Amino acid sequence: MHALELTKPDGRRMTLYARAPLDAGLQAPSPFPDPLTGGAHLRWHVLRGEWVTYAAHRQGRTFLPPPEYNPLAPTTDPANPTEVPAGAWDIAVFENRFPSLGGVIAPPPELIVPTAPAEGRCEVVVFTQDREASLGSLPLSHIALLFEVLGDRTRRLAAEGSIHYVLPFENRGAEVGVTLHHPHGQLYAYPVVPPVPARMQQVAAEHFAAHGRGVLEQHIEAERREGTRMLYEGPHAVAFVPVCARYPYEVWVAPIRPVEGFASLDDAVRADLARALKTVLLKFDALWQRPLPYLMAWYQAPTDGQPHPESHLHAQIWPPYRTRDRLKYLAGTELAAGFFAMDALPEEKARELQQVEVHVA
């Protein structure tokens, strides 16, 4: 992997990545000539016991522009720059112009609840220069490069000291709130371990203390042994509809053996994990015969400098569809109680995906 670090005219940092050496003369463009002005802050939720971030400046972010104004396409006219340069790069990462965390750090307001600066960092990960592509359509070597990039970003962000958790994710499709159609994901680097991964981490730590092994490692063994919901099973990675899925077509993708995060993957595991992910994404689109919206989050160990043998890198992917013509939205029981109600059996949805034949190359 080759990397080139650049600085945008408005002061934001950018790193270009490629499988071949990069031209050191590349310059980082920006559609915004002025320095960042907006900032975010945290407020304490008194009933839930957790932080909420407030970033009102995000109301002005770019929203579903037409193709000719795509800010993630390579710059072709220097008088009208986009966020990324022309050149022989494969993946670009840059600081979000409208961050929910980080950016301009200012003193938080004094309120009737505790407040704090919204320290952290939000980065945009441009998967490819091709606007018409998708993550699942990229070559396996490109997806493996993306995993290597995510490992590099996790290492760099963790080295800042104030970052306690790094969450890579992708929103695909307007149905799940994406504001730019160009294939991309994001990295949120949090000053705390957020509630969902914190709870998962607690469960994993308790299981490891009681059994001397990881809960996901043990569950993967059980899913493989039963086989009913498996979608991909390779030498180093698996993909399956979990028996406890909370969404129709929910899929988990993971290395078979526990790995704390992207930075700990070796070449063989990275390559097989890419094949597992691509298999799932191709099945989604083939089943629906159109691009399927989804939210995909990758869970890693906290970045606190401590060993976490209980952690197990994995993705959870949630397409929003319930049936072929109805969307699955969170309802009262999910939003208000956090108690999910499923009207489709995981085994049924696994069978649908298993019957979809795809060619992964």
N, C-alpha and C positions, 0 to 999 in steps of 0.2 A: 504494500500500500504506500502511495506517495501522497504527501500533504503539502499545501501551500497556505501560509497564514497571511491574511490581508486585513486592511482597515478601510472601512467605507468613509466617504466624505463627511457623513454625519457622526463619525466616531465609533460606529458599531463594528464589532469584530466579525470576520468571515474566515472560514477555512474551506479550501477546495480539496477534494480527494479524487484520486484516480488510480487505476491499475498500472499506468505507465507514467514516466516522469512528466511533470508539469512545467509549462513555460513560466519561468521566474518573472517575466515581464508583465504578467496579467495584472490588471487593476480591478479593484472592487468597486462597482458602481452603486448608486443609490438613487431611487426616485425622490428622495427627501434630502435637500441640501442642508437644511437647518438641523442643529443638534437636537437630541431628545429633550422634550419639555414635560411630558406627562410622567406621573409617578403613581405608585400603588401603595396601599397600606393594609395592615391586618387589624381585624376587630375580633374580640373574643366572644364566642357564642356561649352565653351563660348557661343554657340548658343542656347543650350537647358537649360542652367542655372541649371545644376545638376552635381553631382559627378559621376565619373567613377572609379572603382577600378581596379588596375593593380597588378597581381600576377603571374609573369612569372615562379615562381617555380612550379606552378601547371602542367606544361608540363611534369613533371616527375612522376605524380601520377599513381597509379595502374589502368590498363585499361583492362577490360573484361578477367580476368585470368581464366584458366581452373578450374574445381571444386576442384581438389586436392590442388590448391593454393588459395582457397577462403579466403581472409583476414578477413571476417566477420563470418566465422564458428568458433565454439569453438576450442580452442587449444587442440590437442590430443598428440602432441610431443613437450615437453618443449624445445627441441633443435631447433624447427622450429615454434616459437610462431606466433599466429595470433593477431588480435586486441582485442579478447574477450576470457575470461577464460572458462574452463569447469565448470559446476556447475548448481545448480537449480535456475537460474534466468530466468525471462520472457522477459525483455527488457533491453538493454544496451545503454548507451549514453556516448560518449567520444568526446574529442576535435579532430577535423579534422587535420590530419597530413599535409594536403595541403590546408590551409585556404585561402579564398578570403578576409577575414577580420580577424584581430587579429593575433595571432601567435607571431612572433618576431616583435616587434614594433621598427622601426628604423626611423631616420630623413628622410623625403621624399626628393627627388631630387629638386634642384632649376631649374625651367623651365620658359617658357614664359607665362604660365598660373598658377593660384594658385594651390598649392598642399597641401596635409595634410596626416598625418599618417592614415593608414587604421585601425583605432580602431574598435573594435567589437569582435564578436566571431562566429565561425562556428562549429557546433556540428553534429556528425553522430548519428542517432537514429536507432539501430538495432531492428527491430520489433519482431524478434523471432529467436531461434536457428536453426530452420528448413529451410534449403536452398530451399526446394521444395515447401514451403508454399507461400502464398501471403497475403497481408493485408486483402483481401476479404474472404479468406478461414479460417482466425483465428476465434476462438470462440468469441461470443459477449462480454464475460467478459474480454477477452484479449484486444479487441479493446477499451473497456471502460477504462481498465488500461492504455492503450496508451494515451487516452485523459487526464487522471489524470497525467501521466508523463509529457505531454506537458504543463499542467498547472504548475507543479512543476518547470520545466525548465524555463518557462516564468517568474515566481516569482524570481528564483535565478538570472537569467540574468538581470532582471530589477533592482535588488538590487545592481548591480555593479555601477549604477549611470550614466555611460557614454552611456548606451544603451537606444535608443529612440524607437526602434521597433523590435519585434520578429516575424519572419515569419517561421512557420513550413511548409514544403512541401515535396512531394514525386515525383520523376521521376521514372516511371516504363517502362522499355523496351528500347532497344538500339535505337529505332526510335526517342525517345525524349532525347537521349544523356546520358542515364545511363551508368556508367562505371563499376558497380558491379551488378550482377544479384541477389545476396542475398537480401531478402526483407528488405528494409531500407528506411529511409527518412532522412531529414536534417533539422537543425534549423539554420537560419541566424539571428544574432543579430546585428542590424545596429546602427551606431552612429548618424544617421539621420533617419527621416521617408522617405522611398524611394518614388520615383515619383508616382507610381501607387497607393499604399495605401494612399499617401498624397492627391491625387486628389479625391479618394473615400471618404476620411475623410472630405475634404472640402465640397463635395456635401452633405454628411450626416449631417454635422454641419449646413449648410445653411437650409436644409430641417427641421431639428429639431427646429431651431430658428423660422422658419415660421409657423410650424404646431404643435410643441410641442410633436412630436413623431418621431421615426426613419423611414427613407425611406425604409429600407429593411423590417422592421416590417409591414409597410403599404403594401409593394409589396407582401409579403407572404400572407397577408389577401386576396389580389386581386387574386393571383394564386389559393388559396384554394377555393375561391368563384366560380371562373370560372371552375377550375378542369381539363381543357383540357390537361395540360402538367404535372400533378402531377404523380410522381413515387412512393412516399411513404408519408403517412400522419399518424403520430402517435399522442399520447397524448401530446408530448413535442417537437417533431422534424418533419421536412419535407425534402423531396428531390424532385426536379422538374427540367425540362428543362425550363430555363427562356425564356419568350416571346422575350427577346432581346438578345438571344444567338448569340455569334460571331463565334462559332465553331459548326459543326455537332456533336450531342451527348453531347454537353456541359451540365453539370448538376451542380446545386447549392444544397448544403446540409447545413441546419441551424437549430438551435433551433427556435421554434415558437415565443417565447418571447425574447426580446433583452437581450443578455449577452455580456459583454465587452470582455471576453476572456476565455480561457480554465480554468484559475484559479478560475473563478466565477461559474463554473458549479456545480450543486448539483448532487447527485447520480442518481436521477430519470431522469433528463435531459440528463446526460451523457450516461445512459443506452439506452435511446431512440435514441439519436444521433448516437450511435454505430449501432443500428439496421437500421437506415436510411442509413448510409454509406455502411454497408455491403449489403443491398438490392441493391444499385446502382452498386457496384462493381461486385456482382454476376450476375446482369443483363448484364453488359458489356461483361463478359466472355461467358455467355450463348448465347447471341445474335451472337457473332462472332465465337463461338465454338473453341476459343483459347484465351490465355491471351491477353487482349487488352492493348496496351501501353497507357499511359496517363500522364499528369502532373496535380497534385493536390496541390493547395495552400490554406492555412487557414489564413483568415484575422481577426486580433484582433485589439483592441484599442492600441494607442501608449502607451509606458511605460514611461510616463513623470511624473507620480505621481498625475496627475489631473484626476478628474472624466470625463468620456466620455459617457454620456447617449445616445448620437447619434450613438455610435458604436454598431455593431451587429455581433458577431462571426459567421463566415460561411466559407464553403469551396467552391471553384470554381474548377471544374474538366474539363480538356480539353483533350479528346482523339484526336489523330491527323488524324483519318480516315474521308474521305469524302464519299466514297462509299466502297463497299466490296473489291475493288481491287486497290484503289487509295489513296495515302496519301495526307493529307491537310497540305501544308506548307504555311508559311507566304509569300505573294507575294509583289509586288511593292507598291500597295496601302496601305497594312498593315504596312510594314516596313518603307516606306518612309513618308507616310502621317499619319499613325496611324488611318486610316479610313478603317474599316474592311468590306469586301465584302463576303456575304454568298450566296452560291448557293443551299442551302437546307433550307426548312422552319422548325423552331423549332417544330411546331405541328406534322410534318411528323416523325421527329426523336423521339419525345415523344411517338407517337403511336407505333413505333417499339419497344421501350423499355417497354412500358406498356404491350405489348402482350407477353413479356418474363416472364414465371412463374418461380420463384425461391423459394427454401425452406430456410428460415433464421432461424437457430437454435443456 
